[in-house]
Amino acid sequence: MARPISRLPKAHLHQHFTGSMRHATLVDLAQRYGVHLPHALATDWPPRLRATDERGWFRFQRLYDIARSVLRTPEAMYRLLSEAAEEERSAGSGWLEIQVDPSGYAARFDGLTSTLELILDAARAAEHESGVGIGIMVAANRTKHPLDAKALARLAAKYADRGVVSFGLNNDERRGRALEFEGAFRIARRAGLLSAPHGGELQGPRSVRECLEELAADRVGHGVRATEDPYLLEHIATQGVTLELCPSSNVALGVFDEVERVPLRRLFEAGVPVALGTDDPLLFGPRLVEQYRIAREVFGFTDPELAELARMSIRGSGAPEALKKELLAGVDAWLAAPPDAG
């Protein structure tokens, strides 16, 4: 008998805003607002994806953009965050750090500031309903100009004491190097925000190294390709930089051909802090409990090792210190309980 993963307190640090939507909600909102969904998002869901080439990445982004187009009203935004928090509660997660680029919604909700305030208000409502803490990561798009990223960093800094806890950088690594966005991350860090850019997913160790050296990353989204450079891997472990590992996403996008090749065990045994995440369950299917189940069933993680994964996610989060202590105590209690409890 194994302890139930859904009762293991944990933090979820890598989930995109639109990508957190339930598939049933996507279908419902599309019908309500007359948005035509391609078969890959409707009857043939989850879509078959591969993003290791430009064409595949374009298709992935196109599907994501279609999904985002159903979020047309404040009510839809509130619903998304409410349901995301419900999913986290059912997974045992006490903290969700959800990343969003407000510019993707700004035209619909009267600008960047109004959009971010709407998201923060919806997050507070979802927290109250679910009991799950929610922090917002404002994330810049590396395919856009670095000046756009600076504008987002200033906006994030303005709301650093009102629910924004981190600053990120996402989209295709092949189209924008981390070093080009150093100025934006400097603004965010001065405001006390965690630095959490994507790196080392579609590109190799250099991408991760730039996140560390140029952006002073506290966490790196994905970072799995760091295993290709033993010296870099040792540096990450020594510095205690958390890698946000998303096994289902890595396989769905073709970073690895099969889940057994995701280097979760190697990273863990190298002493690298790892926080399991889902990336975009709307497009990939599995949610957070499934990522921990992969660790247990595919990589043979014992309950004490799963507990340590949960601790790593909590320590690497932007959650308030009091909540971190509460969740860490909950991890200890989960591990102290007999395996057949519940």
Secondary structure, DSSP 8 states (H G I E B T S, - for coil): ----GGGS-EEEEEEETGGGS-HHHHHHHHHHHT----GGGTTT-S-----SSHHHHHHHHHHHHHHHTT--SHHHHHHHHHHHHHHHHHHTEEEEEEEE-GGGTTTTTTSHHHHHHHHHHHHHHHHHHH--EEEEEEEEETTS-HHHHHHHHHHHHHTTTTTEEEEEEES-GGG--GGGGHHHHHHHHHTT-EEEEEESSSS-HHHHHHHHHHH--SEEEE-GGGGG-HHHHHHHHHHT-EEEE-HHHHHHTTSSSSGGGS-HHHHHHTT--EEE--B-HHHH---HHHHHHHHHHTT---HHHHHHHHHHHHHTS---HHHHHHHHHHHHHHHHS-TT--
